[in-house]
Amino acid sequence: MLVGVIATATGISVLFYNEISHTIIFTWLFSVYVLFFIRHLSVQKFRSQAYEAVQVLTWGRIFAFFAFLSGLVWGIASIIFFTPENLQLFNVLTLIIIAMSVGSLAALSSYPFAYYIFALPAMLPIVWRYMNIDEPGYYIFGVLMLVFLFALFSFS
């Protein structure tokens, strides 16, 4: 799953390379890579040791915090990569964030809190963006995305 995040983030950076400041793109991509590296090391450390139930719960909270940071990074993408002059490109980012929210459902639903704190910061900024585009239909799309988010919560 983490490798998929790296590949997807790199692909998004390539897509937006001619649309957004390179400094913004590289800063965002660097944050994705750093978070990936920290999460990867944490998973390795967790798997290498035997833990008591209480320690497993603590690790669950740590992994949930990483899920929150990941959601935050993706939510920030919908703010900094917003391209009002190229909404089609922004729609691609939307599709990717929706796919990540759906895909992470399987990985995080065993601990619903982790899913909630991933999906909310990942999806709410993009919902807000669509609800504030001054073109017919985008407000409705934003509302439908919000309804979809709550549907995902019910699946979790």
Protein Blocks (a to p, Z undefined) as FASTA:
>chain_A
ZZmmmmmmmmmmmmmmmmpcfklmmmmmmmmmmmmmmmmmmmmmmmmpccdfklmmmmmm
mmmmmmmmmmmmmmmmmmmmpcfklmmlmmmmmmmmmmmmmmmmmmmmmmmmlmmmmmmm
mmmmmmmmmmmcccehjlmmmmmmmmmmmmmmmmZZ
